């Protein structure tokens, strides 16, 4: 278990007057005693052999129980730490910090507008609409705000290299976003953390399929806080405060893999799926 998860348990036990020690993320004697008392009071929800479990397994079971008490599904209360328990713990920590749970992915409804008739993401359709990969007719679109490379914040730019067919659409989107969020909002949400656009490369993990970046029709935003496999519980761009950001892209027909597939929230592209 993570230190932050032990802290979440200690915070909850303090709240219900079951623990009076330090919130230090350490599973010491006081914390273990509180966990045993907590599990005993919830014995009907546990396997009959729970008293024989190790202290570590009891702590995981305590975490699972606390998640369930807050309406967070941690799976079976068995004291084993797996992906479902870890995801539930992340939601519990967020609830402890902010006082609310993140919006469920099922409650996100992206717009399917396609006013520019962007093609489906297939090799033949992309070639017909945009030309050959790595041979894109690129133009530079000026951003209303300064962009900082996410992996090197000292390097900045004001331009994005994009396929010429997308220049007017991208300019319109960026202007609307800046009007909505302003300089302060852009920085607050990391919208100035740029991850790149045109890149002559194959898709990650593929030796044959071209990335949409190779056509210059994709842009990555804030990669460090919107990693490839992160879902809406972790990705910063899934925040409800960024619905206007996504609305600006979607009404122009751009597609977010995060909003449609709950992965790769950094990635936005002018191609349908």
ABEGO torsion letter per residue (X at the ends): XBAAAAAAAAAAAAAAGABABBBAGBBBAAAAAAAAAAAAAAAAABBAAAAABBAAAAAAAAAAAAAAAAGBBAEBBAGBBBAAAAAAAAAAAAAAAAGBBBBBAAABBBBABBAAGBBBBBAAAAAAAAEBBGABBBBBBBBABBBBBAABAABBBABBBBBAAAAAAAAAAAAAAAAAAEAAAAAAAGAABBAEBBBBBBBBGBAABBBAAAAGABBBBGAAABBAABBAAABAAABAAAAAAAAAAAAAGBBBAAAAAGBGAABBBBBBX
